[in-house]
Amino acid sequence: MVMEVIRPTKTILNTQQQKIPVTIVTGFLGSGKTTLVNHILKEQHGRKIAVIVNEFGEIGIDGQLTIADDEEQIVEFNNGCLCCTVRGDLVRTLEDLTKRADLDAVLIETTGLADPAPVASTFIVADEIKSKFSLDAFVTVVDARNLQQNLKDSHEAQEQVAFADIILINKIDLVSDKDIARVKQQIWELNPIAKIYQTEHSEIDLSLILGTKAFDLEAKLEVDPSFLEDLAHEHDAAIGSFALTSDRPIDMNKFMLWMNDLAQEKGEDLYRTKGLFYAQGFQERVLFQSVRMLTSMRRDRLWKTDEPKLTQLVAIGRNLDREEFVKGFEKCVV
Ligand SMILES: Nc1nc2c(ncn2[C@@H]2O[C@H](COP(=O)(O)OP(=O)(O)OP(=O)(O)O)[C@@H](O)[C@H]2O)c(=O)[nH]1
């Protein structure tokens, strides 16, 4: 049974020194990675899964949105990519995790701009890591509505599909059957061997994605014969991010009107925004998200009594005009 593969009993772990399985969740910006991680954590009652969350922006929003029953369970790396600048931090974190005897599995959520090959190489090349951890699978979440554009805009989006062992075609509620067939065709052209599933809100039977041992080194070397040597990775310099904060309340009506206009006008270049808001008239934090032209807003949890009320917004895109963004944002501050 798959559950047993994911969670060997403590006795087995201690006597046979089984390696800790690692699942890497990848996929372009806004495809549904955090949604998948939360789905896994919700379904995995009582199992100890350490979650490593890596974000491209300088402020970590995903870590705050990830459901975890204790804070120790989540390690966040912001403002750098696991595939390049913070790879050393990943190795150190994994070494720390090996000291935890109760760990059943590790889940890594990469940034939406991560090149998967250098992340994989950490588990194959580094002796300390490969003796304790085994790469179980690369699970790539694909945004059915935006795949075509994402593949056009980003080399990393192509690599994420090409390198996947398992692919979730997510957000099928937003597209037609004809669109799904087209998405499948685009995936097959890049990766004819990955297992493909269709999902809404990344909901999937966990036995299909965890403990599958789907990671296949030989197949990866066929896709990219030099991936174990070529560890330097450079991101497209035109793609950047910035963060805005405010400790004054925000008028969410004004903000939504502005963002809806901006998303329609600049959706080609403004790939992703997400923020937790100190919103005027709301008791709770308000979560705002946009993925290209689609925006959404919802109440999050109540502010904690000892927590400073603060808005944190991250924007990621190509050739973004920070000044223009700041001006628009300031008009929404009450
Ligand atoms: N309609 C629809 N929305 C979805 C679905 N899955 C996720 N979303 C929404 O898409 C947005 C992005 O989802 P996330 O899970 O944050 O995506 P992500 O890949 O973690 O995003 P980044 O970490 O920024 O790259 C959120 O507003 C989700 O609620 C889906 O199947 N259908």
The ligand as a Gaussian input file, in Angstrom:
#p B3LYP/6-31G(d) Opt

LIG

0 1
 N      -10.151000      28.318000     -10.877000
 C       -9.134000      27.662000     -10.343000
 N       -8.245000      28.323000      -9.598000
 C       -7.210000      27.624000      -9.055000
 C       -7.067000      26.237000      -9.242000
 N       -5.955000      25.830000      -8.591000
 C       -5.439000      26.924000      -8.006000
 N       -6.187000      28.017000      -8.287000
 C       -5.952000      29.410000      -7.879000
 O       -4.816000      29.893000      -8.601000
 C       -4.079000      30.806000      -7.810000
 C       -2.629000      30.374000      -7.703000
 O       -2.582000      29.161000      -6.985000
 P       -1.297000      28.756000      -6.122000
 O       -1.541000      27.408000      -5.558000
 O       -0.941000      29.845000      -5.194000
 O       -0.227000      28.704000      -7.291000
 P        1.367000      28.545000      -7.150000
 O        1.813000      27.704000      -8.278000
 O        1.720000      28.093000      -5.779000
 O        1.824000      30.056000      -7.355000
 P        3.343000      30.639000      -7.155000
 O        3.896000      30.031000      -5.911000
 O        3.166000      32.095000      -7.080000
 O        4.103000      30.247000      -8.366000
 C       -4.790000      30.887000      -6.463000
 O       -5.665000      31.986000      -6.475000
 C       -5.559000      29.575000      -6.415000
 O       -6.711000      29.631000      -5.610000
 C       -8.041000      25.546000     -10.046000
 O       -7.971000      24.336000     -10.296000
 N       -9.028000      26.323000     -10.560000

